[in-house]
Amino acid sequence: GESVGLHLPTLSVQEGDNSIINCAYSNSASDYFIWYKQESGKGPQFIIDIRSNMDKRQGQRVTVLLNKTVKHLSLQIAATQPGDSAVYFCAEGSGGSNYKLTFGKGTLLTVNP
Amino acid sequence: ETGVTQTPRHLVMGMTNKKSLKCEQHLGHNAMYWYKQSAKKPLELMFVYNFKEQTENNSVPSRFSPECPNSSHLFLHLHTLQPEDSALYLCASSQERGASGSRHEQFFGPGTRLTVL
């Protein structure tokens, strides 16, 4: 079946370094992708999204890259800070009138001071 | 704050109890969702409501019963649960426009941490 998954379940970086979190998806019909951040004790929080007609989108300190050829999505965080420590989920969306998001397992990012 | 609130934040119940989870969204959205989040698993979609009508039941056991009285409120009624139902239950909402190129961002509440004894 179709699935969304993450290459690395955990990632540990030094404060100030750049972080890259990867995600693979398999549904070629997906037309929308989102990255969420979930801190301990909280619900997932939107970070950035990208539509399938784009290959790159930038936000504040974050960049999402979409490679449809290999069905790969990545989240880049510049100058990672301790407050960035959280679980990061990718999600892919597809469907018409009954649109659904399918979530990956998540990557735990730990930022060391 | 995401504009989606959930109560209670924590709930402990026995297998014979009946309880309800409540979700309220203050964003004017037309779609609401229940998800189950268990340890080391992806978010599992349980139910979807669009304009108060249930459009998705993702093979959820009947011991979970959703209710959507209006587009701002969503309930999850629980009865005769099992210990394996212990998880974080997340509510989300979105504004579905149905047009190509639309964003489908879902806004999540903080969740209810449910423990079934």
Boltz contact constraints between the chains, C-beta under 6 A:
constraints:
  - contact:
      token1: [A, 32]
      token2: [B, 104]
      max_distance: 6.0
  - contact:
      token1: [A, 42]
      token2: [B, 110]
      max_distance: 6.0
  - contact:
      token1: [A, 43]
      token2: [B, 90]
      max_distance: 6.0
  - contact:
      token1: [A, 43]
      token2: [B, 108]
      max_distance: 6.0
  - contact:
      token1: [A, 43]
      token2: [B, 109]
      max_distance: 6.0
  - contact:
      token1: [A, 43]
      token2: [B, 110]
      max_distance: 6.0
  - contact:
      token1: [A, 43]
      token2: [B, 111]
      max_distance: 6.0
  - contact:
      token1: [A, 44]
      token2: [B, 108]
      max_distance: 6.0
  - contact:
      token1: [A, 46]
      token2: [B, 105]
      max_distance: 6.0
  - contact:
      token1: [A, 93]
      token2: [B, 104]
      max_distance: 6.0
  - contact:
      token1: [A, 97]
      token2: [B, 98]
      max_distance: 6.0
  - contact:
      token1: [A, 98]
      token2: [B, 55]
      max_distance: 6.0
  - contact:
      token1: [A, 99]
      token2: [B, 96]
      max_distance: 6.0
  - contact:
      token1: [A, 99]
      token2: [B, 104]
      max_distance: 6.0
  - contact:
      token1: [A, 103]
      token2: [B, 42]
      max_distance: 6.0
  - contact:
      token1: [A, 103]
      token2: [B, 43]
      max_distance: 6.0
  - contact:
      token1: [A, 104]
      token2: [B, 42]
      max_distance: 6.0
  - contact:
      token1: [A, 105]
      token2: [B, 42]
      max_distance: 6.0
